[in-house]
Amino acid sequence: MSKLIRDMIPLIAMSDGVQLDIRSANDEEFMFYLKEKLREESEELIEAIESGDKDHIREELADVYEVLKTVSDQYRIGSLEDIARHRRSARGAYNNRTLLDGE
């Protein structure tokens, strides 16, 4: 089965003497594998959080962010930072640790 990889991975592999079997995804495949990548990276972030390893958390946050940025770019949504800032000003963040019981 195929897997979406970062753009530089084939070059990095080649410099290490490894030849990868790669191709470009069509639009439908790209969105399918992008969603799969988001699931994969989100699960890895959860595992990193559970481990408490700050370096691992940092790396996985960057991976999730890169997938989210790619989704944003594909749908021409704009800056994730601007969108997050707008949502935060309208609805708040999670800093108060507020829980809704009964859901």
C-alpha positions in Angstrom: 0.0 0.0 0.0 1.1 3.5 -0.7 2.0 6.1 2.0 2.2 9.9 1.7 5.7 11.1 2.5 7.3 14.5 2.9 8.8 16.0 -0.3 12.4 15.7 0.8 12.3 12.0 1.8 13.2 10.6 -1.7 16.3 12.9 -1.8 17.3 12.0 1.7 16.9 8.3 0.9 18.9 8.7 -2.3 21.7 10.4 -0.5 21.8 7.4 1.8 22.0 5.1 -1.2 18.4 3.9 -0.9 16.1 4.0 -4.0 12.4 4.4 -3.2 9.5 3.4 -5.5 7.6 6.7 -5.7 5.0 8.3 -7.8 2.8 11.4 -7.7 -0.7 11.0 -6.4 -3.7 12.2 -8.3 -6.1 14.6 -6.6 -8.4 11.9 -5.2 -5.5 9.8 -4.0 -3.8 12.8 -2.5 -6.8 13.7 -0.3 -7.2 10.1 0.8 -3.6 9.7 1.8 -3.5 13.2 3.4 -6.4 12.1 5.7 -4.5 8.9 6.5 -1.4 10.9 7.3 -3.4 13.2 9.6 -4.7 10.1 11.5 -1.2 8.7 11.7 0.5 11.9 12.9 -2.4 12.6 15.4 -1.9 9.1 16.9 1.8 9.7 17.1 1.3 13.0 18.8 -1.0 11.4 21.4 1.6 8.7 22.0 4.3 11.5 22.4 2.1 13.4 24.9 1.5 10.2 26.9 5.3 9.6 27.0 5.9 13.1 28.3 9.0 13.5 26.1 9.0 17.2 25.2 11.4 16.7 22.2 9.1 13.9 20.8 6.0 16.1 21.4 7.7 19.0 19.6 8.5 16.8 16.6 5.0 15.3 16.4 3.4 18.8 16.8 5.4 19.9 13.8 4.3 16.8 11.8 0.6 17.4 12.6 1.0 21.1 11.8 2.6 20.3 8.4 -0.4 18.1 7.5 -2.9 20.8 8.6 -1.0 23.4 6.6 -1.2 21.2 3.6 -5.0 20.7 4.0 -5.3 24.5 4.4 -3.3 25.1 1.2 -5.3 22.5 -0.8 -8.6 24.2 0.1 -7.0 27.7 -0.1 -8.3 28.5 3.4 -5.5 30.9 4.3 -3.2 31.2 7.3 -3.8 28.7 10.0 -2.4 31.2 12.5 -5.0 33.9 11.5 -7.8 31.4 11.6 -6.8 30.1 15.0 -6.4 33.7 16.3 -9.9 34.5 15.1 -11.4 31.4 16.6 -9.6 32.1 19.9 -10.9 35.7 20.1 -14.4 34.5 19.3 -14.6 31.3 21.4 -11.5 31.3 23.7 -8.8 28.8 24.0 -8.4 25.9 26.5 -6.3 27.7 29.0 -8.9 27.6 31.8 -9.2 23.8 31.6 -13.0 24.1 31.5 -14.9 20.8 31.3 -18.5 20.3 30.3 -19.9 17.4 32.3 -22.8 15.2 31.0 -21.7 15.0 27.4 
